[in-house]
Amino acid sequence: MLHRRGNQAHAGLAVGLAIGAAALATPAAADVRFIAFDPANDLTRSLTRGVTLEVDRGWFGRVDVRRLYSTGSRGSAGLDKAANAQARAVLPTGSSESDSYQIETEGDGRALANALCPGSTETWLVMGKPRLARPLTVHAVGRWSDGQWRHCARLSYQFRGEWAEPPRDGPADSTPPGR
């Protein structure tokens, strides 16, 4: 009986140490990546000409998009992640995308918001998790001054590449290093 309790105590200590080590390692485990996507159809090409997403990858598959860069020209916009049931509610039937990001209006964000949802007072992007070697669907959704939410565009992208740092010339050079 004593031997069994001793093993349980050692197992409990080992689990406690593993949890403590994981808690200390959490900030180091997260990293920032740049994932580039090319337009997959004419509508997407006409509105964005391709994007590079600055993503924060964390534990257990968590992916948060921080910023969107135009890969066809110089320009970028900050994205604020926030749950937005109203934006998701106006997506076309059958849409499975659920991560919502409000486009910040500082800098180039206002121009991007106006290009995607002309006339809206707020513009949101609702997308799936950006993944390597997978296509990405992004919905542009706007809220107008009358309080109505409307779906503006469904953007479809093909995976282009991923890297740990932006290219020397910035994200407008959409060719990942080594290609």
N, C-alpha and C positions, 0 to 999 in steps of 0.2 A: 504494500500500500504506500509506503514512503517513497519507494522508487517511482511509482506512477505519479505521485504529486510532484516530485522533483522534475520529472520530464515535462509536466504541464507548466511548471514555473519557468523552465528553460524556454519552452515554446512561447509562452507569454512574453518573456523578455526579448526573444528574437523578433516577434511580431512588433513589439513596441519600438525596438531599434530600427526595424525596416520602415515603419511609418514615419519615425523621426527623420530618417535619412531622406525619405521621399519628400517630406515637407521642406527640408533644407535645400534639396535639389530642384524644386519646382521652378524658381526663376531661371535657373541655368538651362532647364530642359526646353523652355519655350524659345522659339527662334522666329526671325522675320525672313520671309521669302518673297520673291517677286515671280508671279506666275502670269505668263503672257497668253493671250487668246486672240485668234484671228476671227473675223466675221465669217459666219457660215451661210449667210444669205444676203440678198441685195438690201433689204431694209436695215439690217444691222450694219452693213458696210456704209450705207448712206448716212447713218446717224453717228457712228463711232469710229469706223475704219480700224477697229481693233483696240484692245485694252490690255494694260498690264495692271494686275492687282497686287498691292502690297499687303501681304497677309501675315498675321501673327498666328503661328501654329503652337498649340499648347498640348497639355496632357490629354490622353483619351480621345484624340481626334478632334479636339476643339480647334476651330479655324475662325478667326475674326478678320474681316477685311478692314484695313485702316485707310487706304487711299487708292484711288483709281487714277492711272496715268493713261493718256492717249498715246497709242503706239504709232499713230499716223501723223501726229504733229506734236508740238510742245504744248503741254497743258496737263493739269492735274486737279483733282478735287478730293478734299477730305470727306470721309464717310463716318457718320456716327451710328453705331449699331444700337438699335432699340426695338423692343417688341412693338409691333404695330398691327393689331388685329384688323383695323379699318383698311389698311393698305392691302393686306392679304385677302380680305373679303371681296375685293373687286377683281381678283385675278380670274382669268378664264377658267371655266369648268375643267377639271382634270389636272390643274397645275399643282405640283407637289412642292414647289419652292417655298421656303418659310423664313429664311433669315432676312430681316429688313434693316435697311440702312438709309438714313436721311442724308441727302447731299448737302454738305456745308456750302453756304453761299459766298464765302470769302474767296478771293482770287478767281480762278477759272471755274469754280463750282457753279456760280450763277449762270454762266454761259452754257455749261453742260445741262443744268436743270432746264433752262429755256429751250435748248435743242430737243430734249427728250419729251418734255411736257409743256409746250408753249402756253403761257397764260396762267399756269398754276402758281399758287403762293408757296407751296411746299412740294418738293419732288423727292420721292423715295425709290430705292432700288430693292426689289425683293428677288432673292436668288437662292440657289442651292449652295452647298459647300463647294468651293473651288477645289478640284482634285486633279492630280497629275494624270495626264494622258486621257482625260475624260472631257466630253463637251460640257459647256456651261450655258444655262438659260438664265437670263436676267430680265425681270419685268420692270419697266418704268411705270410708276404710279404717281399721280398728282392729287393734291387737294386744292380746290379752287376757293375763291373768296366767299362763295355762297355755302361753303362747308361740305360740298359734295366731293367724294373721292371717285376718281376715274382711272381706268387702265389706259395708259398712253401707248406703250409699245412692248412687244415681246422680242427681245434681242437674243440671238443664238450665236454661240461661239464654238470654235474648234480649238483644242489645246495646241499651243505652239511650243512652249518651253518653260523651264523654271531655273532660277539661279538664286544664290545666296545674297548677292549684291547687285545693285543696278549696274548696267553697262557703263563704261567710261563716259559716254556721251549722254547718259541719263536714259530713262525709260523710253524716250522717243525712238532710240535705236533698239528695235524689238528683237534683235538677233542675240540669243543667249550666248555667253562665252563658250568656245569650243565648237561652234557650228559654222 
